[in-house]
Amino acid sequence: CCYPAPLSINGTKATFNLPSQQNGKAGGGADIMIADPVEYGPLTPLADPEDHSNMSMRMNRMMHQFRFYLPEGYFDAGEELEEITFTMPQNIAGTVTADFSDPAATMTLGNGTRTMTLNLSDPIGESASLDDASFACAAVFPYDGVYTGSDYMQLVAYSHSYKATLDPISLSGRTFAAGHSTPVRIV
């Protein structure tokens, strides 16, 4: 079982599209998930193929998620963030191939791009703290390496009235593992 429906399947390998343009929501086909079966006692054959009551599975998020938020005092009162474009040192979107038999170990990214644009279907406003923040989410291909001091995220944020090219965000010492999320403060 997986989400979204793959572009293609070849044996145990499934290929998905991880779009470079997303809407800021965790769904919509960007957050690729693959299930592991969960066994509760002995497995028995299904008497009726349409009856899935004895089947159990656990969905695993295969991508990393950035959760962008806007602190208070950045824009004029009432101004909301409508678009975010960011560029990373490595490819973050493209064609993802995963093997259902061991998805994390064999996941690859082809036709990649380092830049992603979030056209926010629900613009986000300023937040007094992280606890009450509204987020714009981006599903990105995970990076299990460790970034160095020369690695940065380039970020441009747009509201109705403003374009803000932000100072590069240092990624030194960071990793972005599959199934995890990282809050990103837009300042």
C-alpha positions in Angstrom: 0.0 0.0 0.0 1.3 3.5 -0.8 0.2 7.1 -1.2 -0.1 8.6 -3.7 -0.7 6.2 -6.6 2.7 5.6 -8.2 3.5 6.7 -11.7 4.6 3.2 -12.4 5.5 -0.2 -10.8 8.2 -2.6 -11.9 8.4 -5.7 -9.8 8.8 -4.4 -6.2 9.9 -0.9 -7.3 7.4 2.0 -7.5 8.1 5.4 -9.1 6.5 8.6 -7.8 6.5 12.2 -8.8 7.8 14.5 -6.0 6.7 17.9 -7.5 8.9 21.0 -7.4 5.7 23.1 -7.1 3.5 22.4 -4.1 0.6 24.1 -2.4 2.0 24.3 1.2 -0.1 21.4 2.5 1.2 18.0 3.6 -1.2 16.2 1.3 -2.0 16.6 -2.4 0.3 13.8 -3.5 3.6 15.4 -2.4 4.2 13.5 0.8 5.0 9.9 -0.4 4.1 7.2 2.1 4.7 3.4 1.9 3.1 0.9 4.3 4.7 -1.9 6.3 2.5 -4.8 7.3 1.7 -5.1 11.0 1.1 -8.6 12.3 -1.3 -9.1 15.2 -1.1 -12.9 15.8 -1.2 -15.6 13.2 -1.9 -14.5 9.6 -4.9 -16.2 8.0 -5.9 -16.1 4.4 -8.7 -13.7 3.5 -12.0 -15.5 3.0 -13.3 -12.6 1.0 -10.8 -10.5 -1.0 -13.0 -7.4 -0.4 -13.0 -7.9 3.4 -9.8 -6.1 4.8 -10.9 -6.3 8.4 -8.0 -8.7 9.3 -5.3 -6.5 7.6 -3.2 -4.1 9.5 -0.5 -1.8 8.2 1.6 1.2 9.3 2.1 4.0 6.8 5.7 5.4 6.8 6.5 8.9 5.5 9.3 8.6 3.0 10.0 12.3 2.5 11.3 15.0 4.9 9.0 17.9 5.6 9.9 21.5 6.0 7.3 23.5 8.0 7.8 27.2 7.2 6.3 29.8 9.6 6.3 33.6 9.8 7.2 35.3 13.1 5.5 38.5 14.3 6.6 41.9 13.0 7.9 40.8 9.7 5.3 42.2 7.4 2.7 45.0 7.9 -0.2 44.0 10.1 -2.6 41.7 8.4 -0.2 40.9 5.5 0.0 37.2 4.7 2.6 35.1 3.1 1.4 33.7 -0.3 4.4 32.1 -1.9 7.8 30.7 -0.8 10.6 29.7 -3.2 13.7 28.0 -1.7 16.8 26.4 -3.1 18.9 23.7 -1.4 22.5 22.5 -2.0 21.2 19.1 -3.3 18.2 18.0 -5.4 14.9 17.9 -3.4 12.2 17.1 -6.0 11.9 15.0 -9.1 11.2 11.3 -9.7 11.4 9.1 -6.6 11.9 5.4 -6.9 11.5 3.1 -3.9 11.5 -0.6 -3.4 8.5 -1.8 -1.4 10.6 -4.6 0.1 13.0 -2.1 1.7 11.9 1.4 0.8 14.3 3.5 2.9 17.4 1.6 1.9 16.8 1.8 -1.8 15.1 5.1 -2.4 16.6 7.2 -5.3 15.8 10.6 -6.9 16.0 11.1 -10.6 15.4 14.1 -12.9 16.0 16.2 -9.8 15.8 19.9 -9.1 17.2 21.9 -6.2 14.5 24.6 -6.2 10.9 24.3 -4.9 8.1 26.8 -5.0 5.1 26.7 -2.6 2.1 28.5 -4.0 0.1 28.6 -0.8 -3.5 27.5 -1.1 -3.9 28.9 2.4 -1.6 31.9 2.9 0.0 32.0 6.4 0.0 35.0 8.7 2.4 36.0 11.4 2.7 34.0 14.6 3.6 35.2 18.1 5.3 31.9 18.9 6.0 28.5 17.4 3.1 27.1 19.5 0.5 29.1 17.7 2.1 29.2 14.3 0.4 28.4 11.0 2.7 26.5 8.7 3.3 26.1 5.0 4.6 22.5 4.4 7.0 21.3 1.8 7.7 17.6 1.2 11.4 17.2 0.1 13.6 14.3 -0.8 15.5 13.4 2.5 19.2 14.1 3.0 20.9 11.8 5.4 24.3 13.3 5.0 25.6 16.1 7.2 25.8 19.5 5.8 29.0 21.6 6.1 29.5 25.2 7.0 29.4 26.2 3.3 25.8 24.8 2.8 22.9 27.1 2.8 19.1 27.3 2.0 18.3 30.3 -0.2 14.8 31.6 0.5 12.5 34.1 -1.1 9.1 34.9 0.4 6.2 36.7 -1.2 3.1 38.4 0.1 0.6 40.4 -1.8 2.6 43.6 -1.3 6.2 42.4 -0.7 9.0 40.2 -2.1 11.6 39.4 0.6 14.9 37.8 -0.4 16.1 36.5 3.0 19.6 36.0 4.3 20.8 32.5 3.4 20.0 30.0 6.2 23.0 28.0 7.3 22.5 24.2 7.2 25.8 23.4 8.9 25.6 20.2 10.9 22.0 19.5 9.8 20.5 16.3 8.3 16.9 16.0 6.9 15.9 12.4 7.5 12.9 10.6 6.0 9.8 10.7 8.1 10.9 13.8 10.1 9.9 17.5 9.9 11.9 20.6 10.5 10.4 24.0 11.4 11.9 26.8 9.3 11.5 30.4 10.7 11.1 32.9 7.9 13.1 36.0 9.0 
